[in-house]
């Protein structure tokens, strides 16, 4: 696996995906366009919810290996 340069990271632990998504949005607002955020989310819904959130918000899911997700900030952030 290619090593990604991560601008910020967050371990959401066992927090439910609904709350993770809300807090993730706030955290990612701090990133510049193209920067990478590493999320660790153990919730069982994360493998479906995180990719769906990325598609809906224009962010790119670079890699996903539950519970780890590398998300690229949208170019127009």
Secondary structure, 3 states (H helix, E strand, C coil): CCCCCCCEEEECCCCCHHHHHHHHHHHHCCCCCCCEEEEECCCCCHHHHHHHHHHHHCCEEEEEECCEEEEECCCCC
